[in-house]
Amino acid sequence: MKTQILALFACVSLLFSCQGQTPDHVKTVGPKDFAEKLDGNPEAQILDVRTPEEFSGGHLNNAQNIDWYDKDDFVTSAAKLDKTKPVFVYCAAGARSKKAAAKLSEMGFANVYDLQGGYVKWNAQGLSQTEAGSEIAVGMRSPEYAELIKSSDKVLVDFYAPWCEPCKKMAPYLTKMEKERTDVKIVRLNADEHKTLMKEMKVDSLPRLILYVGGKQTWKHDGFISEEDLKKQL
């Protein structure tokens, strides 16, 4: 009886220890470590798992685009890579690359690096190795932004992106508030259309809400926030 109990306990412990673990062959690293490991791996295979539209707006040098959302094509295209060479995976903010990295490990890739925080954090830290017009200003610049936050006594800026899930959940009530609120000016800035400003302000998380009163920042919030809680801040 005692042996059976111990065996059951061992099975339960094993079950819980396996949940939520990162696959053995996947290493999740921050942007600086990711860049250093890239520099030290001349045989690196760089995989951008965002959509083609996101990829065309800017990407890491020598990156190959395989859309994670197209599951069948992802497996087919990824299977053509060399499983003995390191693979560096990234997406916009880290959610898709985490799943893609796990899939690559499952497919037999021995050394997979996942970029923590994705392309958004990479850009926010001012790292090099980007293509597709990285030297060209995209969207608003800091001087224009400075004028924007001084345009009213109270201004709430919402940095969002169409692919960001928390942003999608917040979009309906923010759009409504943007039209209906008269006591605060609400400005929604698409991160994909204002990449230069994102880099200049080091915005490394979406959504990001920043409240300005008299041109000075008084509150900042990263991630999802309910309509009720936002109204309390305003």
N, C-alpha and C positions, 0 to 999 in steps of 0.2 A: 504493500500500500504506500509506504514511504517512498519507494523507488518511483512509483507511478506519479506521485505528487511532484517529486523533484523533476521528473521528465516533463510534466505539464508546465511547471514553472519555467523551465529552460526554453520550451517552445514559445511561451508567451513573451519572455524576455527577448528572444531572438526576433520575434515579430515586430515588437515595438522599436527595437534598435535599428531595424532595417528601414523603418518608415522615415521619409523625408531626407534620407542620406543622399549626398552627391555621389554619382558613380565613381568608382576607383580611378578611372582613367581621365576624369574631368577635373581641371583645376580652375577655380573661379578667382580671377585676379583683378586688381584695380587698374586704371588706365596707365599709370606710370610703369608698373610691373609688366603689363601687357606690352607696352612699347619697348621696354628693355629686352624682354624675351623675344620679341619680333626681330630686334636688331641682332640678337645673338643666334638666330636660327635662319641661316641662308636658304634652307629648304622648306621654310614655313609655307603652309597653304592657308590663305586668308579667306574666310567665308563670311560674306555679308548676307544675313538671312532675312533682310527687310524686303519690302515690295520693290519692283523695278522703278516705280515712281520715286520712292524714298532714295533708292540707290543713285538715281540720276541727279539728285540734288546735292550729292557730295558723298564721298566714301574714302576709305583708306586706300593707299597705294597698293596696286596689284591684287586688290580684292576681287573675288569671284562672287557674283550675285546668284544665290539660289533661294528663292522665296519659300520661307517656312510654311506659309499658308497653303501653298500648293504641295500637299503632302506626297502625292505620287511622284511628281517631278523631283521633289527634294530627295527622296530615297534613290531614285534612278540616277540623278546627277551626282549626289554625294558618293555613290558607289564607284564612280569613276576616279575618285581621288585615291592617292596612295596612302593606305592604312598604316604604313610603317613610318610615315613622316608626320611631324606635328601639325595640327590643325588649329587655327586661331579663329574663333567664332564671335561675331558680335551682331547686335540688332540696334534698335533705337534706344531702349532703356534697360534692356537686360532680360525681360520676360521670355521673349521668343528664343533668344540665344541659349538660355538655360535649358529649354526643352530640346532645342536642336542639338546641343552638346550631349545631352543624355542619350538622344537617338543615335548620334555618331558613336558613342561608347558602346551602345547596344549592337551596332553594326560591326564592331570589331576594331575601331580606331584606337590605337594604343596611347596616344598623347593628345589630349584636347584641352585647349585653353579657352575659357569663357570670359569675355570682357564685362566686368561688373559695372553696372550703370550705363553700359552701351555707348553709342555714338554721341548721345547728349552730354554725358559726363566727360567723354574724350575731348569734345570741343570746348567744354567749359574750362578744362585744365590747360587749354592752349597748346595741345600737343600737335606735332607736325604729322607728316605722312598722310595728307588728305588730298583728294583730287576733285575734279569737276568744279572749277571756279573758286577754290578756297581763298584766293587772293582778292576776289571781287566782292565788294560789299553787297550783302543780300538783305534788303529790307531797311528798316529804321536803324539809325546810328544813335550814339549816346547824346549828342547835342539836341537832336529832335525829341528824344525821349525826355530830356530835361525840360524842354518846353511843354511837353505833353502833361507831365505831372504837376506843372505849375498853372495849367490852364483852368483849373477850378480849385476851390478851397479844399475839397476832399475828392481824391481820385483812387479808385481801386483798379489795379492792373491784374489781369488774368493771363498768364502764359499757359497755353494749352497746345495740343496737337490732335489731329483727326484720328490718329492711331492709338492714342492714350485712353485706356478704359476708364479710369477715374474721371478724366476730362469729359468723356461722353456722358457719364452719369450726371455731371454737374452742368453740362451745357444748357439743358432746357430752362432751369431756373435762373442761370446767369444771363441768358439771352433775354428772358422776361424782365429781370431786374434792370438790365441795361436800358431797356425801353421805358420802364415805369418809374424808376427811382429819380427823384429830382434833387435829393439832398446829397447825392454822391454821383460822380461821373464814373461809370464802369467801362473800362476799355479791355477788350479781349484781343490778345496778340497771338496769332498762329506761329508757333516756334519754327515751323518749316519755312515760313515766309519771312522770318526775321532772324536768320541764323547769325548774322554779324552782331546784333544786339545781344543775343543769347550768349555769345562768346565774350563780349565786352563786359557783361554783367555777371559772368560765371554762373549762369542758370544751369544747374546740373540735375534738376529734378522737375518732373511735371505731374500734375499741374502745380504752378507756383502762383500764389496770390500775394500781392504787395499793396498795402494801404498807405497812401500819402495824405498828410494833412498840412496844408500850407507849403507844399513842396518837399516836406520832410517825411521820411519813412517812419511810420508808427507801429506797423504790424506786418508780419510775414508768415505765410503758412505754406508748407509743401504737402502735397497729397490731397486725398479726398476730404471734403468738409461738407456737412449737411447744410441745407438752406437755412434751417433754424439757427445753427451755430454761427453761420456767416452773418446773419442779420444781427446777432448779438454783438459781433465785432464792429459792425457798422453803426 
